[in-house]
């Protein structure tokens, strides 16, 4: 708990040269360029469809990273390729995923056998592991993959507004609340600093 205090965390991070882990702590001037930004753009595009689409993305993105092509050129060159080859590569990726499911089945069969053959005290732990892994490696991925295929094939329509989209009014309210909170926090911090002197 000692290191979770603002002042102690600031002191520790000055000594070790690291970014503070406690909110509202002062960052060492040397590390200012590495200050985390908690607002930004959410990832919403996954070019990793496997096959030629993924290779084309890696090639073009590498050129973009070293500034051999602009963002506009990256988009102009990748979009037609993505539209022409993406679905084929995506469906092959789904078949590859399905071909690998038997490995999960073998692993689960081993855990199930251990549960069936173990004593009553040990069986509880094995069955809990079996249920957890069945859900996380077989059931939920299958549901996710089936949903993706339905989205790609057009069987399932996306809602008009994504879950991460907010109206301008909501964004402004959040911005005002954050500014008010930060102003109040800074004022209380200044008071606390004066009291400790």
MINUKE-683469 format. One line per 8 residues: number of its first residue (from 1); their letters; for each residue x, y, z of C-alpha. Coordinates in steps of 0.25 Angstrom, whole numbers, plus 5000, padded with zeros to 4 digits. Layout:
N
NUM> a> X:Y:Z ~ ...
end
This chain:
197
1> xxxxxxxx> 5000:5000:5000 ~ 5012:5009:5003 ~ 5016:5009:4988 ~ 5001:5012:4984 ~ 5002:5026:4989 ~ 5004:5037:4979 ~ 5016:5043:4985 ~ 5023:5030:4988
9> xxxxxxxx> 5020:5025:4974 ~ 5026:5038:4968 ~ 5038:5036:4976 ~ 5040:5021:4973 ~ 5038:5024:4958 ~ 5048:5036:4958 ~ 5058:5026:4964 ~ 5056:5014:4954
17> xxxxxxxx> 5052:5023:4942 ~ 5039:5017:4939 ~ 5025:5023:4936 ~ 5016:5024:4949 ~ 5005:5014:4951 ~ 4996:5023:4960 ~ 4987:5033:4954 ~ 4990:5048:4955
25> xxxxxxxx> 5005:5046:4958 ~ 5015:5055:4953 ~ 5023:5049:4941 ~ 5038:5050:4941 ~ 5042:5061:4930 ~ 5051:5051:4923 ~ 5039:5042:4921 ~ 5028:5052:4917
33> xxxxxxxx> 5029:5047:4902 ~ 5024:5034:4907 ~ 5012:5039:4915 ~ 5000:5029:4912 ~ 4989:5035:4905 ~ 4976:5029:4909 ~ 4968:5036:4898 ~ 4970:5031:4884
41> xxxxxxxx> 4965:5023:4872 ~ 4959:5009:4875 ~ 4964:4998:4866 ~ 4953:4995:4856 ~ 4960:4988:4844 ~ 4966:4975:4844 ~ 4974:4972:4832 ~ 4979:4959:4836
49> xxxxxxxx> 4970:4950:4828 ~ 4981:4941:4825 ~ 4986:4937:4811 ~ 4990:4947:4800 ~ 4981:4958:4807 ~ 4990:4958:4820 ~ 5003:4957:4811 ~ 4998:4969:4803
57> xxxxxxxx> 4995:4977:4816 ~ 5009:4974:4822 ~ 5016:4978:4809 ~ 5008:4991:4808 ~ 5008:4995:4822 ~ 5023:4993:4823 ~ 5025:5003:4811 ~ 5016:5013:4819
65> xxxxxxxx> 5024:5011:4832 ~ 5037:5015:4825 ~ 5029:5027:4818 ~ 5031:5021:4804 ~ 5016:5022:4801 ~ 5006:5031:4807 ~ 4994:5027:4815 ~ 4985:5031:4803
73> xxxxxxxx> 4994:5022:4794 ~ 4993:5011:4804 ~ 4978:5011:4804 ~ 4977:5013:4789 ~ 4986:5000:4787 ~ 4980:4992:4798 ~ 4965:4994:4797 ~ 4963:4988:4783
81> xxxxxxxx> 4972:4976:4787 ~ 4964:4974:4800 ~ 4951:4975:4793 ~ 4955:4965:4782 ~ 4962:4954:4791 ~ 4958:4957:4805 ~ 4946:4948:4806 ~ 4953:4936:4799
89> xxxxxxxx> 4964:4938:4809 ~ 4955:4939:4821 ~ 4947:4927:4818 ~ 4960:4919:4816 ~ 4964:4924:4830 ~ 4951:4919:4836 ~ 4953:4905:4830 ~ 4967:4905:4836
97> xxxxxxxx> 4962:4909:4849 ~ 4952:4898:4848 ~ 4962:4887:4844 ~ 4970:4891:4857 ~ 4958:4888:4866 ~ 4961:4873:4868 ~ 4974:4877:4876 ~ 4964:4884:4886
105> xxxxxxxx> 4955:4872:4886 ~ 4967:4863:4889 ~ 4972:4872:4900 ~ 4958:4872:4906 ~ 4957:4857:4905 ~ 4969:4856:4914 ~ 4964:4865:4924 ~ 4950:4858:4924
113> xxxxxxxx> 4957:4845:4926 ~ 4965:4850:4938 ~ 4952:4855:4944 ~ 4945:4842:4942 ~ 4957:4834:4948 ~ 4960:4843:4960 ~ 4956:4843:4974 ~ 4944:4851:4978
121> xxxxxxxx> 4952:4862:4984 ~ 4961:4863:4971 ~ 4949:4862:4962 ~ 4943:4875:4965 ~ 4956:4882:4961 ~ 4957:4874:4948 ~ 4942:4877:4944 ~ 4943:4892:4947
129> xxxxxxxx> 4955:4892:4938 ~ 4948:4884:4927 ~ 4936:4893:4927 ~ 4944:4905:4927 ~ 4953:4901:4915 ~ 4941:4895:4908 ~ 4934:4909:4908 ~ 4946:4917:4905
137> xxxxxxxx> 4953:4908:4894 ~ 4941:4901:4888 ~ 4927:4908:4890 ~ 4930:4923:4890 ~ 4940:4923:4879 ~ 4930:4915:4871 ~ 4919:4925:4873 ~ 4929:4936:4870
145> xxxxxxxx> 4933:4930:4857 ~ 4919:4927:4853 ~ 4915:4941:4855 ~ 4927:4946:4847 ~ 4923:4937:4835 ~ 4908:4942:4836 ~ 4913:4957:4836 ~ 4922:4954:4824
153> xxxxxxxx> 4911:4947:4816 ~ 4901:4957:4819 ~ 4892:4948:4827 ~ 4894:4957:4839 ~ 4892:4972:4839 ~ 4901:4981:4847 ~ 4893:4992:4856 ~ 4893:5006:4850
161> xxxxxxxx> 4901:5011:4862 ~ 4913:5004:4867 ~ 4914:5001:4882 ~ 4926:5011:4883 ~ 4920:5023:4876 ~ 4914:5034:4884 ~ 4907:5047:4880 ~ 4914:5060:4881
169> xxxxxxxx> 4905:5064:4893 ~ 4909:5052:4901 ~ 4924:5055:4897 ~ 4923:5069:4902 ~ 4917:5065:4915 ~ 4928:5055:4917 ~ 4938:5065:4914 ~ 4932:5075:4923
177> xxxxxxxx> 4931:5065:4935 ~ 4946:5061:4933 ~ 4951:5075:4932 ~ 4943:5079:4945 ~ 4948:5066:4952 ~ 4963:5069:4948 ~ 4962:5083:4952 ~ 4956:5079:4966
185> xxxxxxxx> 4967:5068:4967 ~ 4978:5078:4964 ~ 4973:5088:4974 ~ 4972:5078:4985 ~ 4986:5073:4982 ~ 4991:5087:4983 ~ 4985:5088:4997 ~ 4991:5075:5001
193> xxxxx> 5004:5079:4996 ~ 5004:5092:5004 ~ 4999:5084:5017 ~ 5011:5075:5016 ~ 5021:5086:5015
end
